[in-house]
Amino acid sequence: ILDEISLVINLGLINMRDVVNLIDKKSNHIELILTGRDMPEDILEHANLVTEMRNIKHPFSQNMPARRGIEF
């Protein structure tokens, strides 16, 4: 799982081409999960599955603080 990898790519901390190469070279029996907003189009083109989630209702919008062990 490459959690929030899109942010890392977009900040220039890792080369997008390296991530694309990782996707292309992984074995078929390995699940590679990349997360984050604003995923570069090159990554999306190499993905087998793309999901976009959007917030409908969340405790943060009701001014509830983050909970230890849940949100952090």
Residue pairs with C-beta under 8 A, 6 or more apart in sequence:
1 33
1 35
2 19
2 32
2 33
2 34
2 35
3 35
3 36
4 35
4 36
5 14
5 19
5 34
5 35
5 36
6 34
6 35
6 36
6 37
6 38
6 39
6 40
6 43
7 36
7 37
8 14
8 36
9 15
9 16
9 19
9 40
9 43
10 38
10 40
16 40
16 42
16 43
19 34
19 43
20 42
20 43
20 46
22 32
23 32
23 34
23 43
23 46
23 47
24 46
26 32
34 43
34 47
39 50
44 50
55 61
60 66
66 72
